[in-house]
């Protein structure tokens, strides 16, 4: 029964989405990280951007400078254009050159720099904060503030000339954007740099004055600038890409659109595809129906014929990190093990799974589990919801390792897992947890089993011997313990 007395009449409020990035709860959802991990998150997103802007043009050299007040990340790439920087920090939109494309790239959500701008603002108690970006001879100062009552965010830009040099520098204030444990910050950042070096053989990282050299400056991988494969798209994802293309340029022809895909640079193939799809002289805007929707039937025909005129990309084409690279990073000697699994999932998408294992020194910063996805470093285990079914049942990679007697906290071992894949399916906005197909999960389990097999055998045998010794000690204790004498028995002995 309803309570008697005073009643609350709830107001219906309208919230501005401008403030989404400037709310702690929303920022945690966007980043997938609690406040304690915001410094590594800032560095991770800056590393991803720096590598993407550099590779394909030159061997990446990433300079990281950390002190008590700032974190700055500089690369030797092309430099971000001024107009792109302005669009990136429009809080009403999302700007990305990856989100609409399907290919193995480090990130695709287009919100990284917005979150980097917002983190100091949140940590300072909503005081105006400024992010510095230096690129192409311009020093950009982007300051964010908010009027919570009016539900408005304000992003102010100031651009000043700067001595032009290669690349982009991103500088973030740490006065309130990180914990006070500067020593811990330095250790965590060094571990993150080492992990990025694990998954990027071609890159040099310089943290303050410490240099982490590349193992292979000529190493090749799939680049964000490489044409994408039609075989990686569904009708829905191709329609999304077409809609974005129309919004940018209504005069783009279907044939010009087709020419941007892998295997379709030939004018003969372009003509065959567009003619077979009944779109020979069409513009992309002709695929828009009177209801202002993309014609899915036309897109389906187009995709079918694009696939028919091209070959599927093999897993190796995406780029393997390789046994020698991992061996040199871990220096594991005779204990080193490596496994490579490759194939196609049920949707025809290629994948590569690389695992490496080695005994390491107890104080080695690479001790433990290190996971990479498309040459980037997630800050959490992305396989925590993955079902491994081949050997019993385990939910998550840690549970699988426990089944195999792999104790990463107590044992001086390093286990590395890297997965390359064109279209990861994340279960959250922070890109923290993956939905993994049974095919990929099965091969991931096999790769982990192969590199850890010998250690698992030793650990099982050690546990068996330990239990045998414990049982023997219990038996001897019971045998040698004085027998209990009852009062009645003692009386009869008298």
Beta strands, then each sheet from edge to edge (+ up, - down):
strand 1: 61-66
strand 2: 70-74
strand 3: 129-135
strand 4: 138-147
strand 5: 152-161
strand 6: 168-173
strand 7: 204-207
strand 8: 210-212
strand 9: 337-344
strand 10: 350-359
strand 11: 368-373
strand 12: 387-388
strand 13: 394-395
strand 14: 413-421
strand 15: 425-426
strand 16: 434-435
sheet 1: 5+ 4- 3+ 6- 2+ 1- 7- 8+
sheet 2: 9+ 10- 14+ 11+
sheet 3: 12+ 13-
sheet 4: 15+ 16-
end
